Amino acid sequence: MGRTALNKDISPRHLQLRSTLLRRWKTKGLEPGDKIESQNEIIKFCDFSLITVMKTLRDLEVEGIIRRQVGKGSYVVQTPWAEAH
């Protein structure tokens, strides 16, 4: 028997969170140098585990979108939402 297609987002959780964060930061008008929410703040407004939040932030840092500084917070480095016209 075949599988039933579902009409829900089946992309990995970290990619769902990535999209959510980029939309949120775009809506807030964040620019390079602006501070973003902490891991704990992200967990409070989204239904994602700490591990998912940590992976997503690490991926965004590797992509060069944010810069993380232990004890100081995370900051926007580039705004891919502003570059797409």
LINLIN-V871414 format. One record per backbone hydrogen bond with DSSP energy under -0.5 kcal/mol. NH is the residue of the N-H (numbers start at 1). CO is the residue of the C=O. E is the energy in kcal/mol with one decimal. If there is no record, write none. Layout:
BEGIN
nh=NH co=CO e=E
nh=NH co=CO e=E
END
This chain:
BEGIN
nh=10 co=8 e=-0.5
nh=15 co=12 e=-0.7
nh=16 co=12 e=-1.9
nh=17 co=13 e=-2.6
nh=18 co=14 e=-2.1
nh=19 co=15 e=-2.1
nh=20 co=16 e=-2.2
nh=21 co=17 e=-3.0
nh=22 co=18 e=-2.6
nh=23 co=19 e=-2.3
nh=24 co=20 e=-2.4
nh=25 co=21 e=-2.9
nh=26 co=22 e=-2.1
nh=27 co=23 e=-2.6
nh=28 co=24 e=-2.1
nh=29 co=25 e=-0.6
nh=29 co=26 e=-1.0
nh=30 co=25 e=-2.4
nh=33 co=76 e=-3.3
nh=34 co=31 e=-2.4
nh=36 co=74 e=-2.8
nh=42 co=38 e=-2.3
nh=43 co=39 e=-2.2
nh=44 co=40 e=-1.7
nh=45 co=41 e=-1.6
nh=46 co=42 e=-1.6
nh=48 co=46 e=-1.1
nh=53 co=49 e=-2.3
nh=54 co=50 e=-2.9
nh=55 co=51 e=-2.4
nh=56 co=52 e=-2.5
nh=57 co=53 e=-2.5
nh=58 co=54 e=-2.3
nh=59 co=55 e=-2.7
nh=60 co=56 e=-2.4
nh=61 co=57 e=-1.9
nh=62 co=58 e=-2.4
nh=63 co=59 e=-2.1
nh=64 co=61 e=-1.1
nh=65 co=60 e=-2.4
nh=66 co=60 e=-1.1
nh=67 co=75 e=-2.5
nh=69 co=73 e=-2.7
nh=72 co=69 e=-2.2
nh=73 co=69 e=-2.5
nh=75 co=67 e=-2.7
nh=76 co=34 e=-2.8
nh=77 co=65 e=-3.2
nh=78 co=65 e=-1.3
nh=80 co=78 e=-0.6
nh=82 co=79 e=-1.4
nh=83 co=79 e=-1.1
nh=84 co=80 e=-1.1
nh=85 co=83 e=-0.6
END
